[in-house]
Amino acid sequence: MSTLQEGLTQVAAGRAGMLLCRPTAAYHRREDVAFVPVEGVPESALGLVWHREGESAAVRAFARAVTCRGVSLGVARPVA
């Protein structure tokens, strides 16, 4: 699977299962997929990642903007 929509299609077809955070599940709600709360796992955290060769002034500005708005991203760094 390479996209969230593809994953949800696989779930709807009975070929897969996915673990999503609550906001993602709510945003992508589908009639053919049951979203069941999972207890006992830590709250999810967001992270901002980008390909090492894709770093740009716009990416750095976005990282600064969301951090300044109180969104905790941990350490924003590029990945290979």
C-alpha positions in Angstrom: 0.0 0.0 0.0 1.3 3.4 -0.9 -1.5 5.8 0.0 -4.0 6.1 2.9 -6.9 5.7 0.4 -5.4 2.5 -1.0 -5.1 1.2 2.5 -8.7 2.0 3.4 -9.8 0.3 0.2 -7.9 -2.8 1.2 -9.5 -2.7 4.7 -13.0 -2.3 3.1 -12.2 -5.4 1.0 -11.3 -7.4 4.1 -7.6 -7.7 3.1 -5.9 -5.4 5.6 -6.3 -3.5 8.9 -4.9 -0.1 9.8 -4.2 1.8 13.0 -5.0 5.5 12.6 -5.1 8.4 15.0 -8.5 9.6 15.8 -8.4 12.8 13.7 -7.3 10.9 10.6 -10.0 8.3 11.1 -12.6 11.0 11.6 -11.5 12.9 8.5 -11.4 9.7 6.3 -14.6 8.2 7.6 -16.2 5.6 5.3 -19.5 3.7 5.4 -17.7 0.5 4.4 -15.1 0.6 7.1 -15.6 0.2 10.9 -13.5 2.6 13.0 -13.0 1.1 16.4 -11.3 3.0 19.2 -8.1 1.3 20.6 -7.4 1.6 24.3 -4.1 1.5 26.1 -1.8 3.1 23.5 -0.1 6.4 24.0 -1.5 9.6 22.3 -0.2 10.0 18.8 2.3 12.7 17.9 2.9 14.5 14.7 6.2 14.9 12.9 7.3 16.9 9.9 9.6 15.0 7.6 10.9 15.7 4.1 13.3 14.1 1.7 16.8 15.4 2.2 17.0 16.7 -1.3 13.6 18.3 -1.0 14.5 20.8 1.7 13.8 24.3 0.6 13.1 27.8 2.1 9.4 27.0 1.9 9.8 23.8 3.9 11.9 25.5 6.5 9.3 28.4 6.7 6.5 25.9 7.1 8.3 24.1 9.9 8.9 27.4 11.7 5.3 28.5 11.2 3.7 25.4 12.7 6.2 25.3 15.6 5.4 29.0 16.3 1.7 28.2 16.5 2.3 25.8 19.4 2.3 22.6 17.4 5.0 20.4 18.9 6.8 18.6 16.1 9.7 17.3 18.1 12.8 17.8 16.1 12.1 18.6 12.5 14.7 17.1 10.3 15.1 15.7 6.8 15.1 12.0 6.1 16.9 10.2 3.3 
